[in-house]
Amino acid sequence: MAGGTLWKTSTSRFLLMLTAISLPITVAISGAFGAWLFRPDFSVTVFWISMVAVGFIVGMITLLSLLVRVEAPGSTYLKLPLQHIQVLENGATLRDASGELLGDLSAGTLKLVRTNLRHGKGLAGAVALEHAGGTTWVVPYHLLGAWSGIRGVEHTAQAHRIEDPLFDALLNLAE
């Protein structure tokens, strides 16, 4: 028995955190620089020029650090639950974040299909979970090579990375 949750990065939370971290640091450094450079007066022009320069540097450093933290394997930082997968001995179920059933393999409302997804310039092995609400693609953290005899498909949505044991359990049930 294996199970897991598919997560989606919250864009609004990500941008809010990026602003909340970088803006105060940028204002403090720019204010100190403007006050130090034109003592005893304060130059608004220097403050705005330093805001742009320092803001760019601080913003890029903050952006990179947030990306590393958000995209780490298993990270739920700044993410919202999207779907829950439950794999049992004789089937699998897919539920949305609120717990509503999207598909059940034993009832025929969920279909698991081996798929080759276009990944960069190559193909990667994946499992497509086809349900009434659409298709969800999952791949393991360590990408698999393409399966022979299966055409590659362009996926229009994000392919979610899942833990290897859950992927193996889905793969065993896939057609």
C-alpha positions as a LaTeX table, in Angstrom:
\begin{tabular}{lrrr}
\hline
Residue & $x$ (\AA) & $y$ (\AA) & $z$ (\AA) \\
\hline
Met1 & 0.00 & 0.00 & 0.00 \\
Ala2 & 1.47 & 3.35 & $-1.06$ \\
Gly3 & 0.13 & 6.85 & $-1.19$ \\
Gly4 & 1.18 & 10.39 & $-1.76$ \\
Thr5 & 0.12 & 13.94 & $-2.43$ \\
Leu6 & 0.72 & 15.96 & $-5.58$ \\
Trp7 & 1.57 & 19.59 & $-4.82$ \\
Lys8 & 1.26 & 22.81 & $-6.81$ \\
Thr9 & 3.38 & 25.88 & $-6.10$ \\
Ser10 & 1.24 & 28.82 & $-5.01$ \\
Thr11 & 2.32 & 31.69 & $-7.25$ \\
Ser12 & 0.75 & 34.33 & $-5.02$ \\
Arg13 & 2.48 & 32.96 & $-1.90$ \\
Phe14 & 5.77 & 32.72 & $-3.78$ \\
Leu15 & 5.61 & 36.34 & $-4.99$ \\
Leu16 & 4.50 & 37.57 & $-1.57$ \\
Met17 & 7.43 & 35.78 & 0.10 \\
Leu18 & 9.85 & 37.13 & $-2.52$ \\
Thr19 & 8.62 & 40.67 & $-1.86$ \\
Ala20 & 8.50 & 40.25 & 1.93 \\
Ile21 & 12.13 & 39.14 & 2.04 \\
Ser22 & 13.76 & 41.36 & $-0.58$ \\
Leu23 & 11.91 & 44.69 & $-0.17$ \\
Pro24 & 12.87 & 45.48 & 3.47 \\
Ile25 & 16.48 & 44.50 & 2.85 \\
Thr26 & 16.61 & 46.65 & $-0.30$ \\
Val27 & 15.07 & 49.69 & 1.44 \\
Ala28 & 17.42 & 49.40 & 4.43 \\
Ile29 & 20.58 & 49.07 & 2.34 \\
Ser30 & 19.54 & 51.86 & $-0.06$ \\
Gly31 & 18.57 & 54.18 & 2.79 \\
Ala32 & 21.87 & 53.57 & 4.57 \\
Phe33 & 23.81 & 54.09 & 1.34 \\
Gly34 & 21.96 & 57.33 & 0.51 \\
Ala35 & 22.42 & 58.68 & 4.05 \\
Trp36 & 26.10 & 57.73 & 4.17 \\
Leu37 & 26.99 & 59.13 & 0.74 \\
Phe38 & 25.33 & 62.52 & 1.17 \\
Arg39 & 25.72 & 63.25 & 4.88 \\
Pro40 & 24.16 & 65.44 & 6.43 \\
Asp41 & 21.61 & 65.75 & 3.60 \\
Phe42 & 19.67 & 62.88 & 2.05 \\
Ser43 & 19.53 & 62.54 & $-1.73$ \\
Val44 & 16.30 & 61.01 & $-3.01$ \\
Thr45 & 17.87 & 60.49 & $-6.44$ \\
Val46 & 20.72 & 58.41 & $-5.03$ \\
Phe47 & 18.20 & 56.51 & $-2.90$ \\
Trp48 & 16.12 & 55.52 & $-5.96$ \\
Ile49 & 19.17 & 54.63 & $-8.05$ \\
Ser50 & 20.52 & 52.46 & $-5.26$ \\
Met51 & 17.03 & 50.95 & $-4.78$ \\
Val52 & 17.09 & 49.72 & $-8.38$ \\
Ala53 & 20.67 & 48.42 & $-8.23$ \\
Val54 & 20.45 & 46.84 & $-4.79$ \\
Gly55 & 16.91 & 45.61 & $-5.45$ \\
Phe56 & 18.05 & 43.73 & $-8.52$ \\
Ile57 & 20.91 & 42.02 & $-6.68$ \\
Val58 & 18.92 & 41.23 & $-3.53$ \\
Gly59 & 15.92 & 40.14 & $-5.61$ \\
Met60 & 17.99 & 37.70 & $-7.66$ \\
Ile61 & 19.65 & 36.19 & $-4.58$ \\
Thr62 & 16.27 & 35.85 & $-2.87$ \\
Leu63 & 14.68 & 34.37 & $-5.98$ \\
Leu64 & 17.39 & 31.74 & $-6.36$ \\
Ser65 & 17.25 & 30.78 & $-2.68$ \\
Leu66 & 13.45 & 30.46 & $-2.81$ \\
Leu67 & 13.60 & 28.36 & $-5.97$ \\
Val68 & 16.08 & 25.97 & $-4.37$ \\
Arg69 & 13.91 & 25.65 & $-1.27$ \\
Val70 & 10.61 & 25.24 & $-3.15$ \\
Glu71 & 11.89 & 22.76 & $-5.75$ \\
Ala72 & 13.78 & 20.48 & $-3.35$ \\
Pro73 & 12.52 & 16.87 & $-3.49$ \\
Gly74 & 9.68 & 16.38 & $-1.04$ \\
Ser75 & 9.36 & 20.09 & $-0.27$ \\
Thr76 & 5.93 & 21.49 & 0.57 \\
Tyr77 & 7.21 & 25.03 & 1.17 \\
Leu78 & 4.85 & 27.59 & $-0.45$ \\
Lys79 & 2.84 & 24.77 & $-2.06$ \\
Leu80 & $-0.82$ & 23.80 & $-1.98$ \\
Pro81 & $-2.09$ & 20.20 & $-2.16$ \\
Leu82 & $-3.49$ & 19.38 & $-5.59$ \\
Gln83 & $-4.39$ & 15.69 & $-5.58$ \\
His84 & $-4.00$ & 12.63 & $-3.36$ \\
Ile85 & $-3.05$ & 9.24 & $-4.79$ \\
Gln86 & $-3.74$ & 6.05 & $-2.87$ \\
Val87 & $-2.50$ & 2.72 & $-4.24$ \\
Leu88 & $-3.94$ & $-0.46$ & $-2.71$ \\
Glu89 & $-3.24$ & $-4.10$ & $-3.53$ \\
Asn90 & $-6.01$ & $-4.34$ & $-6.11$ \\
Gly91 & $-6.36$ & $-0.78$ & $-7.37$ \\
Ala92 & $-5.78$ & 2.90 & $-6.97$ \\
Thr93 & $-7.81$ & 6.00 & $-6.18$ \\
Leu94 & $-7.24$ & 9.64 & $-7.04$ \\
Arg95 & $-8.82$ & 12.41 & $-4.98$ \\
Asp96 & $-8.66$ & 16.18 & $-5.25$ \\
Ala97 & $-7.34$ & 18.36 & $-2.42$ \\
Ser98 & $-10.75$ & 18.51 & $-0.73$ \\
Gly99 & $-11.05$ & 14.71 & $-0.71$ \\
Glu100 & $-13.58$ & 14.38 & $-3.53$ \\
Leu101 & $-13.06$ & 11.24 & $-5.61$ \\
Leu102 & $-11.69$ & 11.96 & $-9.11$ \\
Gly103 & $-11.19$ & 8.38 & $-10.17$ \\
Asp104 & $-11.07$ & 4.79 & $-8.94$ \\
Leu105 & $-9.22$ & 2.09 & $-10.85$ \\
Ser106 & $-11.50$ & $-0.73$ & $-9.67$ \\
Ala107 & $-14.64$ & 1.22 & $-10.67$ \\
Gly108 & $-13.22$ & 2.01 & $-14.12$ \\
Thr109 & $-13.19$ & 5.78 & $-13.61$ \\
Leu110 & $-9.38$ & 5.92 & $-13.41$ \\
Lys111 & $-7.02$ & 4.62 & $-16.05$ \\
Leu112 & $-3.24$ & 4.29 & $-15.54$ \\
Val113 & $-1.22$ & 4.35 & $-18.76$ \\
Arg114 & 2.52 & 4.11 & $-19.38$ \\
Thr115 & 3.54 & 7.18 & $-21.34$ \\
Asn116 & 6.66 & 8.76 & $-22.79$ \\
Leu117 & 6.71 & 12.49 & $-22.10$ \\
Arg118 & 8.82 & 14.94 & $-24.03$ \\
His119 & 11.36 & 16.24 & $-21.56$ \\
Gly120 & 13.74 & 18.78 & $-23.02$ \\
Lys121 & 15.11 & 17.26 & $-26.21$ \\
Gly122 & 14.46 & 13.67 & $-25.13$ \\
Leu123 & 11.78 & 11.42 & $-23.75$ \\
Ala124 & 11.15 & 10.28 & $-20.19$ \\
Gly125 & 9.01 & 7.41 & $-18.95$ \\
Ala126 & 5.92 & 8.49 & $-17.03$ \\
Val127 & 2.51 & 7.28 & $-15.91$ \\
Ala128 & $-0.62$ & 9.13 & $-17.01$ \\
Leu129 & $-3.55$ & 9.06 & $-14.61$ \\
Glu130 & $-6.60$ & 9.60 & $-16.82$ \\
His131 & $-9.73$ & 10.57 & $-14.88$ \\
Ala132 & $-12.96$ & 12.49 & $-15.43$ \\
Gly133 & $-11.29$ & 15.82 & $-14.67$ \\
Gly134 & $-8.49$ & 15.35 & $-17.20$ \\
Thr135 & $-5.06$ & 13.75 & $-17.15$ \\
Thr136 & $-2.36$ & 13.97 & $-14.50$ \\
Trp137 & 1.20 & 12.97 & $-15.38$ \\
Val138 & 3.60 & 11.64 & $-12.77$ \\
Val139 & 7.31 & 10.88 & $-13.04$ \\
Pro140 & 9.78 & 9.64 & $-10.43$ \\
Tyr141 & 12.40 & 11.98 & $-8.98$ \\
His142 & 15.06 & 10.05 & $-10.89$ \\
Leu143 & 13.75 & 10.15 & $-14.46$ \\
Leu144 & 13.38 & 6.90 & $-16.36$ \\
Gly145 & 14.34 & 6.39 & $-19.96$ \\
Ala146 & 11.66 & 6.14 & $-22.61$ \\
Trp147 & 9.77 & 2.88 & $-23.12$ \\
Ser148 & 10.19 & 1.37 & $-26.56$ \\
Gly149 & 7.13 & 1.11 & $-28.75$ \\
Ile150 & 5.31 & 3.99 & $-27.05$ \\
Arg151 & 5.09 & 7.36 & $-28.78$ \\
Gly152 & 6.12 & 10.49 & $-26.95$ \\
Val153 & 3.38 & 12.94 & $-26.04$ \\
Glu154 & 3.48 & 16.64 & $-25.36$ \\
His155 & 2.03 & 17.29 & $-21.96$ \\
Thr156 & 0.08 & 20.49 & $-21.52$ \\
Ala157 & 0.23 & 20.48 & $-17.73$ \\
Gln158 & 3.05 & 20.00 & $-15.26$ \\
Ala159 & 4.38 & 16.49 & $-14.77$ \\
His160 & 4.45 & 15.93 & $-11.01$ \\
Arg161 & 7.45 & 14.27 & $-9.42$ \\
Ile162 & 6.63 & 11.57 & $-6.89$ \\
Glu163 & 8.58 & 9.21 & $-4.66$ \\
Asp164 & 9.99 & 6.09 & $-6.33$ \\
Pro165 & 7.94 & 3.50 & $-4.30$ \\
Leu166 & 4.67 & 5.23 & $-5.24$ \\
Phe167 & 5.73 & 5.44 & $-8.88$ \\
Asp168 & 6.66 & 1.75 & $-8.90$ \\
Ala169 & 3.27 & 0.84 & $-7.40$ \\
Leu170 & 1.49 & 2.89 & $-10.10$ \\
Leu171 & 3.70 & 1.36 & $-12.78$ \\
Asn172 & 2.70 & $-2.14$ & $-11.68$ \\
Leu173 & $-0.97$ & $-1.23$ & $-12.17$ \\
Ala174 & $-0.45$ & 0.67 & $-15.45$ \\
Glu175 & $-1.37$ & $-0.75$ & $-18.85$ \\
\hline
\end{tabular}
